């Protein structure tokens, strides 16, 4: 399942309030600035900082290279 475009336009990182990169192939939300990854379960984004994982720089680069889109109104 994937996240609805309307919802993606509303989402931001709960910690720094910045945009996220929605990786469609892996169904995760990545903060490209911090490397925090938020899981998407079904069609629900788990935006809890305690449940996020931090990925290494090489994994962050890999995720950013995959197809996806930024959250927030500028992603249109």
C-alpha positions as CSV (number, residue, x, y, z in Angstrom):
1,X,0.0,0.0,0.0
2,X,1.1,3.6,-0.5
3,X,0.3,6.8,1.2
4,X,-2.4,9.1,-0.2
5,X,-1.1,12.2,-2.0
6,X,-3.3,14.5,0.2
7,X,-1.8,13.1,3.3
8,X,1.8,13.4,1.9
9,X,1.1,17.1,1.3
10,X,0.4,17.5,5.1
11,X,3.2,15.4,6.6
12,X,6.4,16.8,8.1
13,X,9.1,15.4,10.4
14,X,7.8,15.5,14.0
15,X,11.1,16.6,15.3
16,X,12.5,19.3,13.0
17,X,9.2,20.1,11.1
18,X,10.9,19.7,7.8
19,X,9.9,17.8,4.6
20,X,10.4,14.1,4.3
21,X,11.2,11.9,1.3
22,X,8.6,9.2,0.8
23,X,10.3,6.2,-0.7
24,X,7.5,4.5,-2.6
25,X,9.4,1.2,-3.3
26,X,10.2,0.7,0.4
27,X,7.1,2.4,1.8
28,X,9.0,4.5,4.3
29,X,9.4,8.2,5.1
30,X,13.0,9.5,5.3
31,X,14.2,12.7,6.8
32,X,17.0,13.6,4.3
33,X,18.7,15.9,6.8
34,X,18.9,13.6,9.8
35,X,18.7,10.1,8.3
36,X,15.6,9.3,10.5
37,X,13.3,6.7,8.8
38,X,9.7,6.4,9.7
39,X,7.9,3.2,8.9
40,X,4.6,3.1,7.0
41,X,2.3,0.2,8.1
42,X,-0.4,-0.4,5.6
43,X,-1.5,3.1,4.8
44,X,-0.6,4.6,8.2
45,X,2.6,6.6,8.7
46,X,4.1,5.9,12.1
47,X,5.4,9.3,12.9
48,X,6.6,8.6,16.4
49,X,10.2,9.7,17.1
50,X,10.7,6.8,19.5
51,X,9.9,4.3,16.7
52,X,12.0,5.9,14.0
53,X,15.4,4.4,13.1
54,X,18.5,6.4,12.0
55,X,20.2,5.0,9.0
56,X,23.9,5.4,8.0
57,X,24.9,8.0,5.3
58,X,25.3,5.3,2.6
59,X,21.8,4.0,3.3
60,X,20.4,7.5,3.3
61,X,21.9,8.1,-0.1
62,X,20.5,4.8,-1.4
63,X,17.0,5.7,-0.2
64,X,17.2,9.2,-1.7
65,X,18.1,7.7,-5.1
66,X,15.0,5.5,-5.1
67,X,11.7,6.8,-6.7
68,X,9.6,8.9,-4.4
69,X,8.5,12.4,-3.6
70,X,8.9,15.0,-1.0
71,X,6.1,15.7,1.5
72,X,4.7,19.1,2.0
73,X,3.1,21.6,-0.3
74,X,6.2,22.2,-2.4
75,X,6.1,18.6,-3.6
76,X,3.3,19.3,-6.1
